[in-house]
């Protein structure tokens, strides 16, 4: 395995876990101010996100920090030695009875292909089920670059339900996936 060239940044102070997952993975759900920079760095380091997408992701944390749970956004963070290894942001889909959207799910390159993304997704799914959610929606680009993302979504049980052609750019459609919860 070749050495990483990323810029993995430690948190300003150690983060306190709030929930311990059954598989002994430690997750926390409450954002803190340092998460703004940690998320920006993580998303940049993946190489999959444009700067304007990173701005939106950090804006959701700011919204939560301003309004708390009333923001409508929920988070799952996985920290390793004071650094953000991966996270998910999700929320109830407006104007629906029991649907949820996953807005962001990302894992730092140093932690990819080790099962962390799947653990974060499983924790997300569990929390959505506890909130009486019945469907989870997630979307991504149709471009070749996002093939690993699409494979991941399928591997955790999502099915493609729509393709919006040329959504992001000519030749780059938006694929929408859904997972129906039991």
N, C-alpha and C positions, 0 to 999 in steps of 0.2 A: 504494500500500500504506500503510495507516495505521500510525502509530507503535505500537510494542509497549508494553503497560502491565504487563508481567510484572516479576518480580524476579529476573532472571538474576544469579546470584552467582558471582564468581570463586572458584576453589579457594584454600585457604590458602597453598599453594605450588604451583609448576608441577608437573604430573604427567608422568612419564617414559613414553613409549610403549614397548611391548614387542614389538609385532608390526606389520609394515607389510603391509596388504592389497594384493592384486595391482592394484587400481584406485587405488593410492596413498592410500587412506584409512588413517589411523593408528588402530589399535585397541590397547587394552591389556586384559589379562585378569585382572590381580591387583587385587582391591579394596584400598583404603587407608582409614584412619580418616575422612578428609574426605569419602569417598564417602557416608557415612551422611547427612550434611546436604545434600550435593549431590543425592542421589537424592530425598530428601524435598522439596527445593525444586523439582526438575524435575517430579515427580509432581503437586505442588500447582499448579504453574504451568500444567500441561496442562488443568486444570479437569475431569478425568475421574475422579479418585480421591477416595474418602472418607478421612478421617483414619485410620480403622482399617485401611484398605488400605495407606496409606503406612507405618503402623507395621509391618505385616507385611513390606513390601518392605525396609525398613531393618533389620528383624530378620534377614533372610537375609544381609545384608552382615555384621552382627555375628556371626552364626553362622560365616561364612567366616573372619572375622578371628580368631575363637576356635579353630576347628578346621582351618583351611586347606582343602585339597582334600578332606579326609575329611568335610567338611560335606555333600558331595554336590551343592553348588551351583556353577555355573560362570557367569562373567560376561564380557560384552563391553562395553567402555566406549569411547565416542567423545568426545574432548575437543577443545575449540576455544579457543585462547588461555587455557588454564588453567581453563576452565569445562566442565561436563558438558553436552554437546549431546544425547546419547542413550545408552541402554544396554539390555542384555538380560540377564536372569537365566534360566538353564535348568538342567535336571538330568535324570539317568536316572530313569525312572518306576519307583518301587519295585515289586518283585515281577514285573517283566517282563524278558524276555531282551534286547530291543533297542529299546524305546520310550523316548522322551524327552518331557518336558513343558517348554514355555516358560511360565515363571511370570510374567515381566514383560518387556515390550518397550515402550519409551517414548522419544519424541523431544521435546525442548524446543520450544515453539511457534515460536521464532525459526528453527528448523532444519527445521520440517515442510514438506512439499510440495517438498522439494529432493532427494529420493532417499536421505536418510540412513537412514530406517527400513528401506528395502529393502536398503541396504548392510549394515546391522547384521544383518538377518535372513539375508542370504546368508552372512555370516561365521559366524553361528550354525549354519546348515544345514551348511556345510563342516566345522565342528568336530564336529558330531554324526555326520556321515558318517565322518570320520576315526576316531571312537570306535566304529565299527561299528553306529551307530544306523540303524534301518530305518523308523521312524515318528516323527513329531513331532505332539504334541497341543497345542492351545491353546484357550482358551475365553474367552467374553465375554458381556456382557449382550445380551438380545434388544431392549432399549429403543431407541427411535429415536435417542437421543443417540449410541449406539454404531454407527450405520450406517457412518460412515467407517472405523471399526475393522474391521468385518466386510468392507467392500469391500477394505481393505488385505489382510486374510488371504486372501481369494479371489484377489487379484492376484498373490500370491506362491505360489499353487498349493495352498492348503488347500481341502478339501471339507468341508461340514457333514456330520457323522456322527451327531449326536444333538441333541435339544432337550429339556431338563429344564424343563417348564412350571412357572411360579411359583416358580422356585428362589430368586431373590434377594428377590422380593416378589410379591404378587398381580399378575399381568399382566406380570411381568418374569422371563422364563425365562433359563436358561443355555444358550447354544449352544456345542457342542463341535465343533471342527474337527480334521481330521487331514490330514497330508501324508505320503504314502508316498514314501520315498526310493529312488532307483534303485540 
